[in-house]
Amino acid sequence: MQTNDVQVTRVYTTNKPGAAQDNTPNELGGTRLNEFQLVVNAESGDNLGDLQAAYTLIISATSTSGGTTTFARRKLAETITAGKFGWTDLGNNAGYAKQENIMVRAADFPAGDAYRFTVTLLANNGVVSTESSNEFVTI
């Protein structure tokens, strides 16, 4: 990664922090959960992290099977800052890494349809990065 680059590297759903990707994220051990996690991974070059560069993270959701969702698009103003917004300084000028867990209401995704999140990162230096999550269903 170049020192002035930033990108979303992975987006996925899971049923609890630190867990693996789950395509039925509001179910855990046979129990229906009211919320689940959207995990956003990103990386940044060292220069942008050192400057604590600002960016906007836009999170949206759609049904991939023709259904509807009431998930409201989120537009988050963040900075690449170690210890904030899930960012970690990798040290030795190796850049920065992000893992942020975002709580999502399961009720925003009616059962019976498949869904996908799209996360777009807009940096002030003109860099745009977009990644989509796994497809998932709610129970």
C-alpha positions in Angstrom: 0.0 0.0 0.0 1.2 3.5 -0.8 1.8 5.9 2.0 -1.2 8.1 0.9 -3.7 5.3 0.2 -6.6 4.1 2.3 -9.0 1.3 1.4 -11.8 -0.9 2.8 -10.4 -4.4 2.6 -13.3 -6.6 3.9 -16.9 -6.2 5.1 -18.9 -9.0 6.7 -21.7 -9.9 9.1 -21.3 -11.9 12.3 -23.2 -12.7 15.4 -20.7 -11.4 18.0 -17.5 -9.4 18.1 -14.4 -11.4 17.1 -16.5 -14.2 15.5 -16.1 -15.5 12.0 -18.3 -14.4 9.1 -21.9 -15.6 9.5 -24.6 -15.7 6.9 -27.4 -15.9 9.5 -25.9 -13.2 11.9 -28.9 -12.8 14.2 -28.8 -16.5 15.3 -26.5 -17.8 17.9 -26.8 -21.4 19.2 -30.4 -21.5 18.2 -31.3 -18.2 19.8 -32.6 -15.3 17.8 -30.7 -12.1 18.5 -32.1 -8.6 18.3 -28.8 -7.2 17.0 -25.8 -8.4 15.0 -22.4 -7.1 14.0 -21.2 -5.6 10.7 -17.4 -5.8 10.7 -15.5 -3.3 8.6 -11.8 -3.9 7.9 -9.6 -1.2 6.2 -5.9 -0.3 5.9 -4.1 3.0 5.4 -0.7 4.0 4.4 1.6 5.4 7.1 1.4 9.1 6.0 -2.4 9.3 6.1 -2.4 7.7 9.6 0.4 10.0 10.8 -1.6 13.0 9.6 -4.8 11.6 11.2 -6.5 12.1 7.8 -10.2 12.6 7.8 -12.6 10.4 5.7 -16.3 9.6 5.4 -17.6 6.1 5.8 -20.9 5.4 4.1 -22.8 2.3 5.0 -25.8 1.2 3.1 -27.8 -2.1 2.7 -29.9 -3.6 0.0 -31.8 -6.8 -0.6 -30.3 -9.0 -3.2 -33.5 -11.0 -3.6 -36.0 -8.2 -4.3 -37.1 -7.5 -0.7 -36.9 -4.3 1.3 -34.9 -3.2 4.3 -35.5 -0.4 6.7 -31.8 0.0 7.5 -31.1 3.7 7.4 -27.9 4.6 5.5 -25.2 5.7 7.8 -22.7 8.5 7.0 -19.8 8.6 9.5 -17.2 11.3 9.8 -14.0 9.6 11.0 -10.2 10.0 11.1 -7.4 7.6 10.7 -6.3 7.8 14.3 -4.6 5.0 16.3 -7.0 4.0 19.2 -10.1 5.6 17.5 -12.7 4.2 15.1 -11.0 0.8 15.2 -7.6 2.0 13.9 -4.3 0.5 15.1 -0.8 1.8 14.2 1.2 -1.2 12.8 4.5 0.5 13.8 7.8 0.7 11.9 6.1 2.8 9.1 4.0 -0.2 8.1 0.7 1.8 8.0 -2.5 1.5 9.9 -5.2 -1.2 10.1 -8.9 -0.8 11.0 -11.3 -3.3 12.4 -14.6 -1.7 13.5 -17.7 -3.6 14.7 -20.9 -1.8 14.0 -24.1 -2.9 15.8 -27.1 -3.5 13.5 -30.7 -4.0 14.4 -32.0 -7.4 13.0 -35.5 -6.0 12.7 -34.3 -3.8 9.8 -33.9 -7.0 7.7 -37.2 -8.9 7.4 -36.8 -12.7 7.3 -37.3 -14.4 3.9 -35.0 -12.2 1.8 -31.3 -12.0 1.3 -29.3 -8.8 2.0 -25.9 -7.3 1.5 -24.1 -4.2 3.0 -22.0 -1.9 0.9 -19.3 0.2 2.6 -17.8 3.2 0.8 -14.8 5.2 2.1 -14.4 8.7 0.8 -11.0 10.2 1.7 -10.4 14.0 1.6 -7.4 13.3 -0.8 -9.8 11.9 -3.4 -9.4 8.2 -2.7 -12.6 6.2 -3.0 -12.8 2.6 -1.9 -15.9 0.4 -1.9 -16.5 -3.2 -0.6 -19.6 -5.3 -0.2 -20.3 -7.8 2.5 -21.3 -11.4 2.3 -25.0 -12.1 1.5 -26.9 -12.8 4.6 -30.4 -13.7 5.8 -32.1 -13.1 9.1 -34.2 -15.7 10.9 
